[in-house]
Amino acid sequence: MESKPKPVHLIDASVYVFRGWFALPDTMRGPDGQAVNAVYGFTAFLTDLLAKAAPTHVAACFDESLNTSFRNAKYADYKANREEAPDELKAQFEMCRRVCQALGVLDLASKRYEADDLIATLAAKARKAKRAVTIVTKDKDLAQLLGPDDRLWDFGDDLRYDRKAIHEKFGVWPEQLPDWQGLTGDSVDNIPGVRGVGDTAATALIARFGTLEAIYGDLDAVRAMPLRGAKRVAGLLESQKAKAFMSRELARLHDKVPMKHTLANLKWEGGDPRAIARLSDEFGFGERTRARLARFV
């Protein structure tokens, strides 16, 4: 009997670059004076992940589209509340991508599509090949991608979520999260939602109707719900219908990003010793980090 293949591991890399940036002091400098705190933190994370998961297929997806995403064309204020990364951090994003390349991990980024969309597209390719995926992230937005055998892995806290756990956490199923966010919005990404409709009401509405279309198809049923302020909620929905549907589109991940990569390109076979040696010298990695990297050559 053939053993079940390991899941395809898809890494929301920017989360772990930022984690290193905030967790380690910016006094950490390479031989050329460049800050290396984020790249140190990211390298520790990535080598720990590779050692613990020993994936057969893996990719790391980075964000480069803070103000240039296709979502900005739909809604100019999308993520307008976020500040640009400082130059020293931007430089370290490129350094972290080079760490991935040296370790043989496919790295992806796009000016038009967010890392979440790249992950969604790779997850769709894996699903077509009947492979489960493990999405390595702390970001709840990626939970909408979870199929029956998939997992969301918060690596830092070593917490794993399946579809049932997401339902227990949010009160809706993963595929319903964009509809739910169409109502609640998302202050982190500056998605407006329906102002005045909170998490509790949104959960009750999605649990009852399933989709925005079903909700708006029967606002009289919304008014009759045993929900506090049901008539007021129905009125808010009616007056902000366009915002609800736009917000859902902003929250929904795009799983058809044009890319040349197939699942075969995600196959992981270890690192390149010469590339690892070069970047270790260039970034001024210490003995501990060099030892971490040496395990994968």
Secondary structure, DSSP 4 states (H G I P E B T S, - for coil): -PPPPPPEEEEEHHHHHHHHHHHS-TT-B-TTS-B-HHHHHHHHHHHHHHHHH--SBEEEE----TTTSHHHHH-TTTTTTSPPPPHHHHHHHHHHHHHHHHTT-EEE--SSS-HHHHHHHHHHHHHHTT--EEEE-S-GGGGGG--TT-EEEETTTTEEE-HHHHHHHHSS-GGGHHHHHHHH-BTTTTB---TT--HHHHHHHHHHHSSHHHHHT-HHHHHTSSSTTHHHHHHHHHHTHHHHHHHHHHHSPP-----S--GGGGB-----HHHHHHHHHHHT--HHHHHHHHTT-
